[in-house]
Amino acid sequence: MIPTLYGIPNCDTVKKARVWLDAHGEAYAFHDYKKLGVDRATLQDWVSAHGWETVLNRAGTTFRALPPEAKADLDAGKAIELMLAQPSMIKRPVLDVNGRTTVGFKPEIYAAVFG
């Protein structure tokens, strides 16, 4: 099964991940979750595997622009609802290789995944 890279094309970190994959000859499908979204089950899987604190991009402008009450009392359920409503709040990229996911991009982690 071909790996899937989830992200937004204009994100600098996604661009770095795509450059790394291309430079290492790794085939992958790209899923633009700004255009295509992410289904609830997939997002729940990511949150179960990595924790909502890792999957929710709290450093991004979309999250920071939320009113204080939307950011208050966050838990997994509330974080998933926020990310479903605004996929740009999902940390990126998410790489899925045969059901095993990584969140974010670090060359050494990608090397271990494909090594």
C-alpha positions in Angstrom: 0.0 0.0 0.0 1.4 3.4 -1.0 2.0 5.8 2.0 -0.3 8.9 2.3 1.0 12.3 3.3 -1.8 14.5 4.7 -1.3 18.2 4.8 -1.7 21.5 3.1 0.4 22.2 0.0 1.5 25.7 0.9 2.7 24.7 4.4 6.5 25.0 4.7 6.8 21.8 6.8 4.7 19.8 4.3 6.9 21.1 1.6 10.0 19.9 3.5 8.4 16.5 3.9 7.5 16.3 0.2 11.1 17.3 -0.8 12.5 14.6 1.6 10.2 11.9 0.2 11.0 12.9 -3.4 14.7 13.0 -2.8 14.6 9.5 -1.2 12.6 8.1 -4.1 9.6 7.3 -1.8 6.3 7.1 -3.6 3.3 8.6 -1.7 -0.2 9.9 -2.3 -0.9 13.5 -1.1 -4.1 14.2 0.7 -4.9 18.0 0.9 -7.0 18.1 4.0 -7.8 21.8 3.4 -9.6 20.8 0.2 -10.6 17.2 0.9 -11.1 17.3 4.7 -10.4 14.4 7.0 -13.1 12.1 8.2 -13.9 11.7 11.9 -12.7 8.1 12.1 -9.3 9.0 10.7 -8.9 11.9 13.1 -10.0 9.8 16.0 -7.4 7.2 15.1 -4.7 9.9 15.0 -5.8 11.3 18.3 -5.9 7.8 19.9 -2.4 7.1 18.6 -0.7 10.4 19.3 -3.0 12.4 21.7 -5.0 15.4 20.8 -2.3 17.6 22.2 0.0 16.5 19.4 -2.5 16.4 16.6 -4.1 19.8 17.3 -1.9 22.7 16.0 -2.3 25.2 18.7 0.6 27.3 17.3 -1.2 28.1 14.0 -3.1 31.3 13.2 -6.4 29.5 12.9 -6.3 28.2 16.4 -4.9 31.5 17.9 -7.8 33.4 16.2 -10.4 31.4 18.0 -12.4 33.2 20.7 -11.2 32.3 24.3 -14.3 30.2 25.0 -13.5 27.9 22.1 -10.0 27.3 23.4 -11.2 26.8 27.0 -11.5 23.3 28.6 -10.0 21.5 25.7 -10.2 17.7 25.6 -10.0 15.1 22.9 -13.7 15.4 21.9 -13.6 19.2 21.7 -10.2 19.2 19.8 -11.6 16.7 17.2 -14.6 18.9 16.6 -12.4 22.0 16.1 -10.2 20.1 13.7 -13.2 18.7 11.8 -14.6 22.2 11.4 -11.2 23.7 10.5 -8.7 21.2 9.1 -6.0 23.8 9.1 -5.9 23.2 12.9 -4.5 19.7 12.3 -0.7 19.6 12.8 1.0 18.8 9.6 2.1 16.8 7.9 0.6 13.5 9.0 2.3 10.5 7.3 0.5 7.2 7.1 2.5 4.2 6.2 0.5 1.0 6.3 -1.6 2.3 9.2 1.3 3.6 11.2 1.3 7.4 11.5 3.8 10.1 12.3 2.8 13.7 13.0 5.0 16.5 12.0 8.3 16.2 10.0 11.7 15.3 11.2 14.1 13.8 8.7 15.5 11.3 11.2 12.0 10.0 11.9 11.2 9.6 8.2 14.5 7.8 7.7 13.6 5.4 10.4 10.1 4.8 8.9 11.4 4.1 5.5 14.8 2.6 6.5 
